[in-house]
Amino acid sequence: MSKTYRVGIIGFAHMHINSLIKDFGAHPQVELVACADTQPARPELRDATYTRGWNQRHALDVLGVPNAFDSYQEMLTSESFDIILCCAENARHAEVTEACAAAGIHVVAEKPMANSLAHGLRMARAAQAAGTEVIINWPTTWSPAIRKAKALIDDGAIGRVLEVKWRGGHTGPLGMGETHPGITQGAEAMNPTELGATWWHHNATGGGAMLDYCCYGSMLSRWYIGEQAQAAVGMRANLNSSWGDADDNAAMIVRFPHALALLEASWTTRAHGVSPGPIVYGTQGTLIIERKEQQVVRLETGKEAGKEFALDALPSGRATIAEELIHHLDTGDDLHPTLQLGLNLEVMAILDAGVRAADSGQLEMVNNGTWQMGENR
């Protein structure tokens, strides 16, 4: 008989909670139990699409979450859970994970893992001490094109990887017209005062474009290159978002032992104009992921016309984070590499070095010696 997993939600700061609840709610072995938000650092002034109040109401009224608590601490003592979906502010992932680990609950935390490596290590240590899991929600994990590029790299299609380029950008998380999976309408226009009341635009809560988008590039470059980074330089700036102190544009250059990564992030981009990537340069060719009607992977070698590859289907029954995690808990099979704790700590170390470099104006070393993995959780 299949086990039923009791799932709760802590934090509605990030709009990806909508797609997470939808995926877990659709799984036949999941029972959605209850939700609670974290206490915001400042009250939000507008109840527009994707703001935290809207996200919570959408969970209750549309996505089938049956009950809400005023605090997550009360919820954890009042109900039993197997899994918590955490989409709190980046700066609060660690405290939520620690509370869940103390209660013996697995956590699916929104990307990035945390706002700093120190907080990521808190999460890892709490989970390992409790024997629970911490899984990071990377939407890119479920992209057939992203996975096809990795398979081609591993097959030697471009030789040895020399550089990974990634650019993530839009008009801001709550920018006009921004849409997210599972919801058709876009965000309504918010004025500067209203945007300034959201956590996204403040460093203290883990806001900013560098954390929001360079995290993707940090993960993809670490996974594609296949070795941990050594150092990073970074720069971040608030160019057009004066309502908060967080950056709205940022860039990192990351040095790996045998490769480089160039990572860009923007909340002021209306159109990229070129493929934002990832683009992977190797000794024998280049792989480009392009976004047409759907994503495609193209190989360029400079000798003939570019070749587009058919995309492989994701494994049956493991095409969402809910399916992957339930399969893992049921069978003990390894999670997809991008979801495993050890790799995600290395990703957090890369991102942390980029943030420190942007603040110091100097080259910063990637901290590779802080964490020694026990079991591969």
RORO-840768 format. One line per 4 residues: number of its first residue (from 1); their letters; for each residue x, y, z of C-alpha. Coordinates in steps of 0.25 Angstrom, whole numbers, m for minus. Layout:
% RORO-840768
NUM	A	X,Y,Z; ...
***
This chain:
% RORO-840768
1	MSKT	0,0,0; 6,14,m4; 9,23,7; 1,36,8
5	YRVG	10,48,10; 4,60,19; 9,73,12; 9,87,18
9	IIGF	13,101,13; 22,111,21; 24,124,14; 17,131,3
13	AHMH	27,142,m1; 31,135,m14; 21,133,m25; 27,119,m28
17	INSL	19,114,m17; 7,114,m26; 13,103,m36; 19,95,m24
21	IKDF	6,94,m17; m1,90,m31; 10,79,m33; 9,73,m20
25	GAHP	m6,74,m19; m7,67,m32; 1,55,m27; m8,43,m23
29	QVEL	0,41,m10; 0,55,m5; m10,61,5; m10,76,6
33	VACA	m11,79,21; m9,94,25; m1,106,22; 4,118,29
37	DTQP	12,130,25; 25,136,31; 23,150,38; 28,160,28
41	ARPE	38,170,31; 29,181,27; 14,181,23; 11,180,8
45	LRDA	3,191,3; m4,185,m9; m11,172,m11; m7,170,m26
49	TYTR	m4,157,m33; 8,149,m27; 9,157,m14; 9,149,m2
53	GWNQ	m6,151,2; m10,148,m12; m2,135,m12; m8,130,1
57	RHAL	m22,133,m3; m19,126,m16; m14,114,m9; m27,113,0
61	DVLG	m37,117,m10; m32,111,m23; m21,101,m20; m28,93,m9
65	VPNA	m20,96,3; m31,93,14; m26,102,26; m17,114,30
69	FDSY	m10,117,43; m6,130,48; 8,126,50; 16,114,45
73	QEML	21,111,59; 6,109,63; 4,100,51; 16,91,54
77	TSES	11,88,68; m4,86,64; m2,77,51; 7,66,47
81	FDII	15,67,34; 24,59,25; 28,70,16; 28,85,17
85	LCCA	28,94,4; 36,106,8; 35,119,0; 38,129,11
89	ENAR	48,141,9; 62,136,5; 67,141,18; 57,132,26
93	HAEV	60,119,19; 69,115,30; 60,117,42; 49,110,35
97	TEAC	57,98,32; 63,97,46; 48,97,52; 44,86,42
101	AAAG	56,78,44; 54,78,59; 40,73,56; 45,62,47
105	IHVV	40,68,34; 46,68,21; 47,82,14; 46,86,0
109	AEKP	52,100,0; 51,110,m12; 63,114,m19; 73,120,m16
113	MANS	76,111,m4; 78,123,5; 83,137,5; 97,133,9
117	LAHG	106,120,11; 105,122,26; 90,120,25; 91,109,16
121	LRMA	100,102,25; 90,104,36; 80,97,28; 89,85,24
125	RAAQ	94,83,39; 80,83,44; 75,73,34; 87,64,35
129	AAGT	85,64,51; 70,61,50; 72,51,38; 62,59,29
133	EVII	64,64,15; 66,78,9; 62,79,m6; 64,92,m14
137	NWPT	53,95,m24; 60,98,m37; 50,100,m48; 61,98,m58
141	TWSP	62,83,m53; 49,80,m61; 54,86,m74; 56,75,m84
145	AIRK	66,85,m92; 74,87,m79; 75,72,m77; 78,69,m92
149	AKAL	90,79,m92; 96,72,m80; 94,59,m87; 101,64,m99
153	IDDG	112,70,m90; 114,57,m83; 115,50,m97; 126,59,m101
157	AIGR	118,66,m112; 126,79,m110; 139,73,m104; 143,79,m90
161	VLEV	135,91,m85; 142,104,m85; 131,114,m82; 116,114,m78
165	KWRG	108,127,m80; 95,130,m74; 86,142,m73; 73,143,m65
169	GHTG	64,155,m66; 50,161,m67; 44,173,m62; 45,169,m47
173	PLGM	37,159,m39; 25,168,m38; 28,175,m50; 16,179,m60
177	GETH	11,167,m67; 21,156,m61; 15,142,m62; 18,129,m55
181	PGIT	15,115,m58; 1,111,m54; m5,125,m54; m10,131,m67
185	QGAE	m11,146,m63; 1,155,m61; 4,164,m49; m3,177,m48
189	AMNP	5,190,m48; 10,194,m35; 15,208,m31; 29,210,m25
193	TELG	23,211,m11; 16,198,m12; 28,191,m18; 37,197,m7
197	ATWW	28,190,3; 31,176,m2; 43,167,2; 48,166,m12
201	HHNA	55,180,m12; 62,179,1; 76,173,5; 72,170,19
205	TGGG	61,160,15; 70,153,4; 64,161,m8; 71,166,m21
209	AMLD	74,161,m35; 87,155,m32; 81,145,m22; 69,143,m30
213	YCCY	76,140,m44; 90,137,m42; 87,126,m34; 82,119,m46
217	GSML	95,121,m53; 103,117,m41; 95,103,m41; 96,101,m56
221	SRWY	110,104,m57; 114,95,m46; 106,84,m51; 110,86,m66
225	IGEQ	125,88,m63; 125,76,m53; 135,82,m43; 134,92,m32
229	AQAA	138,107,m34; 150,113,m28; 147,128,m28; 138,139,m33
233	VGMR	137,154,m36; 124,161,m36; 117,174,m37; 102,178,m34
237	ANLN	95,191,m35; 82,197,m33; 80,204,m46; 65,207,m47
241	SSWG	58,202,m34; 60,213,m24; 49,209,m15; 58,198,m9
245	DADD	73,196,m6; 74,183,m13; 81,182,m26; 73,181,m39
249	NAAM	84,177,m48; 97,168,m45; 107,160,m51; 118,149,m47
253	IVRF	130,143,m53; 133,130,m47; 147,123,m48; 146,108,m48
257	PHAL	159,100,m49; 158,97,m64; 146,107,m68; 139,120,m66
261	ALLE	125,124,m64; 119,137,m68; 106,140,m60; 96,152,m62
265	ASWT	84,156,m54; 74,167,m57; 60,172,m53; 60,183,m63
269	TRAH	59,175,m76; 47,176,m85; 54,167,m96; 67,159,m96
273	GVSP	69,161,m111; 78,149,m112; 78,135,m105; 79,137,m90
277	GPIV	85,123,m90; 90,115,m84; 101,115,m95; 112,105,m93
281	YGTQ	126,107,m100; 135,95,m101; 148,91,m108; 140,85,m120
285	GTLI	127,93,m121; 116,101,m114; 103,97,m109; 92,108,m109
289	IERK	78,106,m102; 68,115,m109; 54,119,m106; 45,118,m118
293	EQQV	31,113,m116; 38,103,m107; 53,102,m103; 62,95,m113
297	VRLE	77,91,m112; 86,94,m124; 100,90,m126; 110,99,m134
301	TGKE	123,94,m138; 127,104,m148; 128,94,m159; 114,92,m163
305	AGKE	100,97,m161; 96,96,m146; 89,84,m142; 76,84,m133
309	FALD	74,72,m125; 60,65,m121; 58,66,m106; 57,54,m98
313	ALPS	45,52,m89; 47,52,m74; 46,39,m67; 32,34,m65
317	GRAT	26,38,m52; 37,47,m49; 34,60,m57; 32,69,m45
321	IAEE	39,72,m32; 27,65,m25; 28,52,m33; 43,52,m32
325	LIHH	43,54,m16; 32,44,m14; 39,34,m22; 52,36,m15
329	LDTG	45,35,m1; 37,22,m6; 49,15,m12; 62,21,m6
333	DDLH	67,24,m21; 76,36,m22; 69,50,m25; 73,57,m38
337	PTLQ	87,62,m36; 82,77,m36; 73,74,m24; 84,67,m15
341	LGLN	89,75,m3; 104,73,m5; 103,80,m19; 94,91,m14
345	LEVM	103,94,m3; 114,96,m14; 104,104,m22; 102,113,m10
349	AILD	117,115,m8; 118,120,m22; 107,130,m21; 112,134,m7
353	AGVR	125,137,m13; 119,146,m24; 111,154,m14; 123,156,m5
357	AADS	131,160,m17; 121,170,m21; 121,176,m7; 136,176,m5
361	GQLE	140,180,m19; 150,169,m19; 152,155,m24; 146,145,m13
365	MVNN	150,131,m11; 139,120,m12; 138,114,2; 140,99,m2
369	GTWQ	145,94,12; 133,98,21; 125,86,19; 128,71,20
373	MGEN	117,63,15; 113,50,23; 103,42,16; 99,48,3
377	R	85,54,7
***
